Amino acid sequence: VLSWTDTEINFEVNANSILSAGVYDVSIGNGEYVFPQAFELMKPELNVTQVITARLGDQLSLTGKYFGFSKSQFRIFFYPKSASGKKRYAEIDSWYMKPVSGDSTCTFTIPESTTPLGEYFIRARTVIDYSDLYDGIIITE
């Protein structure tokens, strides 16, 4: 609990808590007071309407919602659509989320070490949950 008054309680959910996206009740004391559906944790959403084509080392921007409350809470991964290759992590260059609306944007760089070239799906991950974009990105030289 961060603070409280007669009409309001401000609290923070520990980032290490094992919670996923969903609606949660809040209880105070030993269940003396229960507030059903008191808050909701949202999973990230990506606003991408077409396949992205990019080169190794390109810097890209993504928009969406609920990218987390700090840059350190947000990750972008690439998973190859082919059987060969392994997932890659993209370094987040910049990040922003409006606290009330959840509107978010980030920029990241396509890792130079990405192999094989080709089609990848994108996973946006926060400490709460993740979202996948299956028609994600085609990486070329």
N, C-alpha and C positions, 0 to 999 in steps of 0.2 A: 504494500500500500504506500503510495507516494504522498497522499494527503486526503483529508476528508473534512466535510462540513456536515451540517444537519441534513443537507439535501443532495450531496454529491460525494462520491468516493472515486479518487483517481488511483489507478494501480497499473503496474507494468507486468506483462507476462514475461517470465524468464525465457531468454532465447534458448536455454538448454532444456526447457520443458519438452516433454514428448507429446506435442499437440500437432494435429494436422488441420487442414482447412475444415471449417465447420462452424456451427453455432454452439455456443457454450452458455451454461448457466453459471451464476455466481452465488456462492453461499457464504454467509458471514457467521463467525462463531462456529458452534458445533451444529450447523444446519438450522440455527434458530431463524435466520432470515435467508430466503432463497429468492433470487431474481432470475426467473426463467428467460432464456434467450437474451442474456444481458449483453453479449458481444459476439462478433463473428470474426474469424480469421480467414483471410482470403488467399487463394493460391494465385501465383502470377498469371497474367494473361498477356499474350503477344498479339499485337495488331499488325499482322502481315497478311496481305491479300494475294501475293504472288511469290513464286520462287525467286530467291535472291541469287544472283550470279556475282561471284567475287573472285579475286586473285589472292594468292598467298601474300600476306603482309598488308592487305587492304584494311582500312578502318571503316567500320559500318555502324549505323545507328539503328536501334530498335525502339519502338514505342509500344506502350501497353498500359497495364495497370498492375498495381500491387507488387512492385519490385523490391519491397522490403524497406525498413527504416534506416538502413545504412548501406553504403557501398560494399562493406565486408559481408553483408548478408545475401548478396546476389551473385549468382554464377551463371555463365553460359557454357554449355557443353555441345560438342558436335559428335554425333554418332553416325558412322558410315552405314549407308544402305546396303552395301555389298558385304559379303561374308568376310572379306579381308579388311585389315585396318583395325584401329582401335579408337576409342573415344578420345577427343581432344578437349582441352579446357582453353577458353579464350580469356585473355587478360582484359578486365574491365578498365577502360581508360577514363570514363566519366559515367556518372550515375545521378539521377534525381527522381524523387517521388514526392508529389504533393500529398501531405499528410491526410487531408480531409477527403479528397476525391480519389486518391490512389493513382491518378494519372502519372505515368512514369516514362522515362527515357533513359537510354544508356548508349554509350559508344564502346566498341571493342575492336580488337585487331585480330584478323585471321592468323593463327599461328603459322610461321614459316615452316614448321616441322610437320605440317599436316600431310599425311600420305595414307592411302592413295588419293590422288585427285579424283573428283567426281561428286556424287550426290551424298548429302548428309542431312539428317534431320537435326533440329535444334532443340535442346532442352534448356529451359529457363528454370533455375532452382533458387528458392529462398529457404530459410530455416523452417518455414511452415510447410511447403509443398513444392510441387513442380508442375510445369505444363510442357507438352511436347508439340512441336510444329513439324509434322511429317513431310510436308512439301516445303522443306526448309531452304537449303542452300546448295548451289553447285559451285564447287571450288575448282578453279582453273589455274594454270601457270601465270 
